[in-house]
Amino acid sequence: MIRPSAFTPRRSWLVLAMAASLGGCQSLSPDGWFGDDEPQVQPHTLATLQPADLSNLSAVGSTNETSGNGALGTGNSDPGRTTESLALADVIASYEALLPLLQASRQPEDQERLVQVRHRLADLRFQQAEERLADQAVDDLAPAIAAYQRLLRQYPDRASNDQVLYQLAKAYDLKGEREAHLQTLERLIRDYPASTLVTEAQFRRGEQLFTEGRYRASAAAYGAVIAGADGEDQRFLADAHFMIGWCAFKLAQYQDSLMSFTRVLDRVLPADTRVAGVDQRHRTMVEDLFRVMGLAFTHLGGADSVERLFRDIGSKPYETLVYDRYSEQLLANERYSDAIEVFQRYIANHPDSRWSPRYHLAIIDTLQRAGFSSDIGRWKADFILNYGITSGYWQQASAPQRDELRTQLEPLLTELANRHYALAQRAEGSGERQQARAQYQSAAFYYGEFVATFPDHARTPEILFLLAETHLALAQWPEAIAAFEQVAYGFDAHPRAAEAGYAAILAYRDYVAAVATAESAMEQRQALMQRQQRNRLRFVTRFASDPRALDVLYVATRHEFEHQRYQQTLRHAQRLIDWQPLPQPELMAEAQLLKAHSLYQLRSYAAAEQAYQEALLVMAPQDRRRADITENLAASVYRQADDLLAAGDTVAAVEQLLRVGQVAPGAALRANAQYDAASYLIELADWDRAIAVLGGFRRDYPDHELNDELPAKLALAYRETGQWQQAADETRRLLALADSEEERRQTLILVAELYDRAGNIGEAIVTWRRYANRYPQPLADYMTAADRLAELYAERDDVDKRRYWLQRQVAAVDAREARNGSVDDYLRYQAAGASAALAEEAYQAFLAIELTLPLQQTLPAKIRTLETAVAAYRKTSGYGVADFATEAGYRIADLYAQLGAALMDSERPQGLSELELMQYELLLEEQAYPFEDNAIDIHEQNARRSWNGLFDDWVRQSFEALAELLPARYNKAEQTAEVIDELR
């Protein structure tokens, strides 16, 4: 908005900065004495004050510094200058020089002149301070303020003090003393109610009160401005109404705010609804006003408040503009539903307005912007009903309005008609017949409306053609045929004439089919079918050069095929193929396909294969059916293999199956054929070829569902060919395909055995270990896995891991026995074997220790290892397995014998006398004798096993040891013979 700034003679950056700092929200309210626009000097304000007329003073009369209009009138000189040639400082100096003369005079008239000079000097100093403030940002207002205050003190009853107060108020405002400024204005209003400056003083007072947020007081001040405006001075009237509206808005009195704003519009838009026609100084205010009105409308409930406003104040020339700007504001804020309601209210209140159809279209646009697509169709349909050719609006519309409506109706009619037609087809495809019919009826209505609205339109034949098709969909055969015939024969040289004629034939065909559906109408059906054929011939006669004549034959051929009359289909298809001139490749392909399909159905698979290949040769590369035809071609070859299998020729059948991939490499059936070929090769025990075919299948079809069947087949083939590593790899794939945990367990142990057999120790260890860690039951298989792990780690010289798995075997059997009280012989045998292996480690540890001096240090260690080994062998023997019990018996005896021998063979201390040496020897013998004696007893116990028929290598070794230990008893030939005889 442009606000009067009567106190500002010119503009500078400093003044604008002060306005920004002292003013309120510039877009909402006046901001003091300064505005955003170049100040406009208003008549009868202090902005136009010039020096007092002192022409009667001879000393200064020659300066011509006044306008000659009396004291404090409006001058024509440039603000800020007294004359073009005299500087302001010089003028001030002249007046100051005049003061002593006037003060010294005792003439009454000179005393009056003295007051005028002092007033003039105050004004000039104020003017000089203003210039310094604007040009140099120097606050030199104090002298002027003091001068004005002195005038008021010295001359309190002077009639022109209202002007002094006004200038003083302005000075306070420039100096930023807001309270003094306000009090001075109030004093002017109170003391000089008849002054011409009161209206502007009230306006300035209202500005400051508004800036301070004192909205009620501000509204009262602006009300005084309105009340004080007379017929001539209405400069502030529009602004006052505007600011009262703002005050009401700030006080949430939105309805009062709107009423004030309409009074502004009544003044600035009395008969013109264009903002561009508003006076420039009010244009910004009007734009701001519309924005605030929009906010008020929203607070009051939106469209209801707009409707209520104009119901209260009556129709206004700017009513449409208010609706328009409010809707724009709502749309800018994406309040689409509110904007739509505003449009609706306008249409409801002004149904015959030229803006109503425009706002109706605006509703449609808004729905599209908001994404409310479900409502758009209804509004478009309503537009046609409300403004179409059959509407009341159309009847009263002028010719230009009808032209505008035609422009709007043309796209809507075609869009709605096509949309309903598409919806009808979709519903029809979904089996929703009732809905489809309703949609077709709507499409027919809109197509008919288009033809009636645009009878001479270039698209009318096309629309009429669509209308005919819609009637066709509604089974309205007579209407459809009539419309088609109108297109075909009602327009000169229309490009769709032949097409319409052909469509009429098709419509007639459907008409015949519909009439002949009754079971009691068989004879009528036959007659109608003959007439249908005659209609085809009529079309060919009328449009002899039309290429669709050949299509008629194709339709007949297709009809025969669909009715499974394959021999007749073959004859018609061959006729199409032999047609001269040759049919288009597309039709040729269709003929070849019908021929191939018929041969296939007649089980002539080799001939069908040839026909499918010929069809593919003439089909367009981009034809989407090529993939399906390739499948049919593959099926023809596949069926030949089936016939060979039925005849018992599996070898030839395999060749045919493999030929599927050669004939139709891209066919999906190729995978099945390749898989089946591999299966038959396995049946034929052609392992190497089966492996090759299965490997190719996996390579070519990595994602095929039959890949899950490959590992078992390949594993079998690899086992049969001794390829253990590959067999193991394939068997491992079966783990992920196992249907049960038991199946996975059995598969895993098989994988381990195959890796074992392949010599892949690393994978064998990993697989056996995986099995042992995952499946502790059944115990027999677990023992097998643990035993094999111990053996494999032994091969790798990994003593610790071998010992771990030996211990696991022993622990597993012991745990079983502890739970159940018994274990079977096989498990006991495995545990005994593992225990024997562990005992062997202890035995070797015993042997590794040598007896050295001093014996008191090495002998205890030797004895501890003996005890450990003896305990291990006793555990082994405790399993009751003869093979390992005899070993344990021999080893225990040998341990004692070895210790006794070690004692006797141990190092003798140095420096012993002969007697001491003899004593030492006797001491060793005493120590060694018990061990040797224990060895003999245990060997004898082990040897006595032969009495029960057990004579293995360990029993034999016990006999040999006894022969060395007790040669007198066991080294006699006859004694040995007796034992042998006894064992036998």
Secondary structure as GFF3:
##gff-version 3
##sequence-region A 1 984
A	DSSP	alpha_helix	13	22	.	.	.	ID=ss1
A	DSSP	three_ten_helix	46	48	.	.	.	ID=ss2
A	DSSP	three_ten_helix	61	63	.	.	.	ID=ss3
A	DSSP	alpha_helix	88	104	.	.	.	ID=ss4
A	DSSP	alpha_helix	108	136	.	.	.	ID=ss5
A	DSSP	alpha_helix	142	154	.	.	.	ID=ss6
A	DSSP	alpha_helix	161	175	.	.	.	ID=ss7
A	DSSP	alpha_helix	178	191	.	.	.	ID=ss8
A	DSSP	alpha_helix	198	211	.	.	.	ID=ss9
A	DSSP	alpha_helix	215	228	.	.	.	ID=ss10
A	DSSP	alpha_helix	237	250	.	.	.	ID=ss11
A	DSSP	alpha_helix	254	268	.	.	.	ID=ss12
A	DSSP	three_ten_helix	275	277	.	.	.	ID=ss13
A	DSSP	alpha_helix	280	299	.	.	.	ID=ss14
A	DSSP	alpha_helix	303	313	.	.	.	ID=ss15
A	DSSP	alpha_helix	319	332	.	.	.	ID=ss16
A	DSSP	alpha_helix	336	349	.	.	.	ID=ss17
A	DSSP	alpha_helix	355	370	.	.	.	ID=ss18
A	DSSP	alpha_helix	373	387	.	.	.	ID=ss19
A	DSSP	alpha_helix	392	396	.	.	.	ID=ss20
A	DSSP	alpha_helix	399	429	.	.	.	ID=ss21
A	DSSP	alpha_helix	433	453	.	.	.	ID=ss22
A	DSSP	alpha_helix	460	473	.	.	.	ID=ss23
A	DSSP	alpha_helix	477	489	.	.	.	ID=ss24
A	DSSP	alpha_helix	497	515	.	.	.	ID=ss25
A	DSSP	three_ten_helix	519	521	.	.	.	ID=ss26
A	DSSP	alpha_helix	522	542	.	.	.	ID=ss27
A	DSSP	alpha_helix	548	562	.	.	.	ID=ss28
A	DSSP	alpha_helix	566	577	.	.	.	ID=ss29
A	DSSP	alpha_helix	585	601	.	.	.	ID=ss30
A	DSSP	alpha_helix	605	618	.	.	.	ID=ss31
A	DSSP	alpha_helix	626	646	.	.	.	ID=ss32
A	DSSP	alpha_helix	650	663	.	.	.	ID=ss33
A	DSSP	alpha_helix	669	683	.	.	.	ID=ss34
A	DSSP	alpha_helix	687	700	.	.	.	ID=ss35
A	DSSP	three_ten_helix	705	709	.	.	.	ID=ss36
A	DSSP	alpha_helix	710	720	.	.	.	ID=ss37
A	DSSP	alpha_helix	724	737	.	.	.	ID=ss38
A	DSSP	alpha_helix	741	758	.	.	.	ID=ss39
A	DSSP	alpha_helix	761	774	.	.	.	ID=ss40
A	DSSP	alpha_helix	779	795	.	.	.	ID=ss41
A	DSSP	alpha_helix	799	820	.	.	.	ID=ss42
A	DSSP	alpha_helix	825	848	.	.	.	ID=ss43
A	DSSP	alpha_helix	855	878	.	.	.	ID=ss44
A	DSSP	alpha_helix	882	905	.	.	.	ID=ss45
A	DSSP	alpha_helix	914	943	.	.	.	ID=ss46
A	DSSP	three_ten_helix	944	948	.	.	.	ID=ss47
A	DSSP	alpha_helix	953	965	.	.	.	ID=ss48
A	DSSP	alpha_helix	967	970	.	.	.	ID=ss49
A	DSSP	alpha_helix	973	983	.	.	.	ID=ss50
###
